[in-house]
Every structure is written in C-alpha cells, then in structure tokens.
Amino acid sequence: MKKATHALCFVLLLVFFGQQVCAQGPKVLVITAHPDDETMFPVTLFKITREMKGTVDLALITDGSGGYNGLVASSYYGKNMTDSATGRTYLPLIRKKEMLCSGEVMGIRNFYFFDQIDDFYQMNPEPFLSGERWDMAYCERKLDKILEQGKYDFIFCLVPDAGQHAHHKTASIMALRAAQRAKDSNKPIVLGGRSASKDYSFRFSELEGYAETKILEKAPVFYFDRSYGFGENNKHSYMIVADWVKACHKSQSGDMNAAMHRGDLETFWYFNINGEQNLEKTKTFFEQLKNSGFPTK
C-alpha cells in the first residue's frame, strides 16, 4: 500500500511540475537608460508578469542623476529638485526608490543597476559607446552575464531614432550588441518600443551609422492598445496601469504630468538582427498578450 501511495505521489508531482513548466510565460529583459523610460511600455510588462505568468527583469544603465526637472516634486521631497547640485546628490537614491515603486506595479522580478553617469542632454551616442563617458567594458560584461543566466525570450529597449537622447540610443545599441554576442541557443529577440497615439506618423528604419539598429522591413509594427475600453460602460482600460507607473516617478513631475493618460498604443519595432525565423514567435507573443487578462483588439 505504501509503495502504491508513493508511486501515486510521484506521478502527481510529475504532473504538477509538468504543468508549471507548460504554464511558464515569456521571459523578458528590459534595457533602458533612465528610471521612467519604462513608461513607454508599462502595460505590456504588467500583462506579461500579472496575466501571462511570465517574468520581467530590468537593466538600468544610468544613475538618473541628471533628471533635475521636478518643480512640483520640490515640495514633495522638500528639496530643490530643479537644482543640478541637489539633483546630483539626491536623485540617484530617490530615483532608485521610484524605480522600485514602478517595478512593483509592473511585477518586475530583478533590477540590475549599472550606475553610469547621467551626465547631460546630448544627441551623440559615440562618447558613451566608445567608453569615454561610460565604462563600456564593465557594462558589456555585466549584460553578457545577465543574458547568459536569464535565458530570455525577448529584450525590450527604446527605438533608437535620431531624435532620441544619446543615453537612449546608447542603451538600445548596447541591447542589440549584447543579443548579437549571445550564443545562438540563447539569443533573445530584440524589440524597440515607444508609446504613440493611434494616429501616429512616426517611422523608423535604422539609426544612421549603426547597422545593428536596422529593422526588418517585412515585419509589422507590433502593438498593444492600452486605451481599449472594457467592463461596465467601457469605463475600464489598461491606461490606468500606465498612470500608476508614471505616478511613481514623482521626481520627474514635469515630464510625468505631461504624459499622464496619454499614449494609446505601446508600439514595438522588430530589428533585422532577429531574422525572419523569429517573426512567428513574436506574432504569437502579441496575440497571447492581447488575449490575456481582459482581451483587447
């Protein structure tokens, strides 16, 4: 009788763990430059962790010390958040706490802080990629280790278009290059994201001078509509999740105030380095994303 009971327990355990493996959702690594960059696609991350039962980790490249533009936040924190000296002293810790708040909403599992200098607004990524402004050797080693251990299905970064801050461009190029360095058996699909209105006219093909940023022309622009209404009188939508995330970044009161309840779509561009063979996997992912939780169109 004991042997039969033990055998039954063993079978049940196999079934249980088999179900857990089958039920595992996608694994995603987000690579961004600043705390609050994830506000470009927070609902996608929320749905992955909360509704698709996947995992999301976030690699944050800068220390956030250059974000001293919080006029209203000065009253909240009791410090002049528009003063550069004050910002350089207090913002790295403040913005890490804000990032943890944002991550709690989205269900982020692990944070990896690279603490590179958030120096000043500029457009040229080369001083950072060359190692002049950031410790690129350290960053690359750390990213390679994270990718090797994480075995991610996807990397999300920002679309590195010409009009972006140099830090954004650099972080996205770092993400693409890290994926290229990864072993073939462990090579994630890299997507460049940004929020947009439904009537957006933005187009992107590549960042001139950086061949790895070229998109696959035949790939569609993938998206999730976070403004789609559902529930009682259609008064519910996933826009509230984006607002919860933005509200965590109180030190950035000016930027977040302008962004509140805006951006209907979370859009994603598919890079050429992913190859055509991964298009179907990406299409399936976005179909599952739209059908999970409260389905949207």
ROKE-227376 format. One record per residue (C-alpha): x, y, z. Coordinates in steps of 0.001 Angstrom, whole numbers, padded with zeros to 6 digits, always signed. Last residue first. Layout:
N
XYZ;...
***
This chain:
297
-008490+044179-030034;-008421+043785-026282;-008902+040790-024005;-009107+041394-020231;-006383+039157-018837;-004661+037547-021808;-005936+037773-025388;-003892+040809-026389;-000680+039375-024921;-001321+035983-026496;-001624+037626-029915;+001489+039674-029155;+003520+036557-028309;+002239+034662-031332;+003393+037432-033645;+006831+037397-031969;+007186+033627-032347;+006075+033924-035954;+008683+036599-036700;+011571+034615-035221;+012642+032919-038459;+012744+036232-040310;+015943+037189-038528;+016333+038830-035131;+019200+041009-036414;+016666+042834-038613;+015036+044513-035625;+011294+044294-034926;+009680+047586-033922;+007296+047716-030961;+004347+050005-030224;+002588+050632-026909;-000545+052397-028071;-002907+054983-026648;-000213+057394-025479;-001583+059827-022940;-003230+059312-019576;-000436+061221-017806;+002492+062133-020083;+002613+065891-019494;+002398+065411-015733;+005080+062732-015984;+007523+065078-017677;+007011+067896-015191;+006816+065774-012045;+010011+063854-012745;+010858+063463-009056;+007439+061856-008623;+008233+058832-010768;+005734+056504-009106;+002828+058334-010750;+004062+057199-014161;+003615+053550-013175;+000084+054036-011829;-000745+056072-014957;+000401+053241-017239;-001760+050829-015241;-004751+053163-015542;-004363+053175-019321;-005227+049459-019169;-008867+050317-019682;-012077+050412-017667;-015008+052772-018287;-016392+050605-021079;-019873+051055-019578;-019043+048280-017107;-016139+046259-018448;-013975+047155-021450;-012304+050142-023110;-009219+049999-025337;-006736+052680-024238;-003823+050261-023697;-003779+049226-027345;-000853+046804-027675;+001400+046991-030692;+003579+045203-033208;+004887+047210-036151;+004786+044648-038930;+007892+042839-040166;+008687+042953-043891;+011205+045762-043449;+013229+044039-040744;+014576+046937-038692;+018100+048342-038886;+019592+049118-035460;+022542+046729-035903;+023774+048822-038827;+024675+051779-036619;+025839+054700-038769;+022363+056025-039438;+019837+054866-036870;+017533+052468-038668;+014145+052188-040427;+011796+054207-038225;+008531+055967-038947;+006419+058159-036674;+003044+059218-038107;+000920+058392-035066;-002886+058412-035436;-003465+055912-032645;-001222+057888-030289;+002205+056518-029530;+004284+054830-026835;+007737+053538-027710;+009397+050155-028090;+012369+048596-029840;+012217+044798-029889;+015127+042363-029510;+014536+038612-029844;+016784+036696-027449;+019809+034580-028431;+020438+031670-026030;+020970+028761-028418;+022792+031066-030834;+025182+032195-028093;+024838+035838-027110;+027133+038411-028713;+024416+039629-031099;+021977+039996-028205;+024536+042108-026322;+025021+044232-029432;+021306+044928-029697;+020980+045823-026018;+024060+048073-026119;+022590+049810-029172;+019415+050402-027173;+021302+051782-024162;+023347+054053-026419;+020358+055473-028276;+018546+056215-025032;+021640+057839-023495;+022161+059924-026638;+018664+061412-026214;+016396+060467-029121;+015783+062447-032293;+017818+060094-034486;+015729+057045-033611;+016898+054429-031122;+013513+052734-030503;+013624+052056-026765;+014642+048655-025400;+012853+045354-024850;+014804+042088-024888;+012868+038898-025577;+012900+035161-024917;+015356+035453-022061;+017846+032838-020898;+018449+034751-017656;+021886+033401-016726;+023585+034001-020065;+021721+037260-020623;+022688+038643-017200;+026307+037547-017691;+026533+039235-021091;+024967+042410-019683;+027516+042548-016871;+030472+042028-019185;+029134+044635-021608;+028568+047210-018892;+032028+046714-017385;+033714+047091-020778;+031525+050114-021526;+032593+052111-018504;+030649+055201-019566;+031821+058635-020733;+034822+057806-022937;+033930+054139-023272;+033493+054312-027037;+029757+053586-026754;+029316+056527-024378;+031248+059154-026331;+029626+057733-029521;+025982+058186-028532;+025688+061724-029990;+022437+063516-029144;+023100+065387-025909;+021349+066011-022608;+023668+065904-019624;+025581+063480-017390;+023512+060518-016284;+026721+058815-015146;+026705+055026-015240;+025075+053329-012246;+024703+049828-013799;+021672+048857-011691;+020230+045389-012359;+016678+045028-011103;+015031+041638-010698;+011422+040393-010711;+009495+043331-012165;+005780+042956-011399;+004634+046055-013273;+003252+047834-010220;+006176+046729-008052;+008595+047858-010735;+007237+051404-010637;+007782+051528-006879;+011268+050042-007302;+012005+052673-009947;+010861+055405-007587;+013233+054086-004935;+016055+054045-007492;+015046+057573-008470;+015428+058873-004953;+018802+057171-004461;+020349+058548-007670;+018478+061869-007321;+019963+063077-004051;+023434+064482-004671;+023381+065100-008429;+019919+066584-008122;+020873+068968-005365;+023845+070193-007398;+021692+070481-010541;+018897+072473-008935;+015402+071711-010276;+014613+069278-007454;+015010+071975-004821;+014472+069812-001755;+011481+069123+000499;+010691+065896-001376;+007047+066693-002152;+007548+070438-002434;+010458+070018-004842;+008422+067419-006731;+006260+070256-008040;+009287+071611-009949;+010792+068220-010795;+013321+068887-013551;+016565+067523-012053;+016820+064336-014087;+020597+064258-014484;+021256+061965-011522;+019391+059029-013042;+022189+056574-012134;+022406+055352-015720;+022149+051865-017299;+019030+050311-015799;+018714+046576-016505;+015172+045353-015845;+013870+041833-015310;+010470+040586-016467;+008968+037165-015821;+005967+035393-017325;+002650+034459-015772;+000740+035760-018821;-001586+037880-016676;+000459+039599-013980;+004012+039282-015336;+003477+039663-019082;+000425+041898-018639;+002314+044358-016459;+005249+044433-018899;+002964+045222-021844;+001218+047802-019670;+004495+049554-018855;+005561+050222-022481;+006945+053774-022882;+006785+054279-019105;+009863+052012-018987;+011998+055089-019651;+010986+056269-016150;+014339+055450-014467;+016866+056170-017189;+018919+054322-019812;+016852+051265-020629;+017358+047523-021057;+014220+045437-020351;+014791+041687-020104;+011826+039452-020889;+010911+035855-020103;+007656+034665-021641;+005106+032667-019665;+005523+029400-017809;+002361+027335-017878;+003995+024401-019620;+006750+024261-016992;+004254+024553-014140;+002025+021883-015685;+004966+019498-015878;+005795+020275-012256;+002284+019291-011176;+002087+016209-013428;+005448+014959-012186;+004412+015607-008599;+001167+013702-009138;+003094+010750-010572;+005440+010696-007567;+002521+010901-005141;+000867+007947-006894;+004086+005925-006706;+004460+006713-003010;+000884+005638-002355;+001358+002414-004313;+004554+001662-002413;+002827+002377+000906;+000000+000000+000000;
***
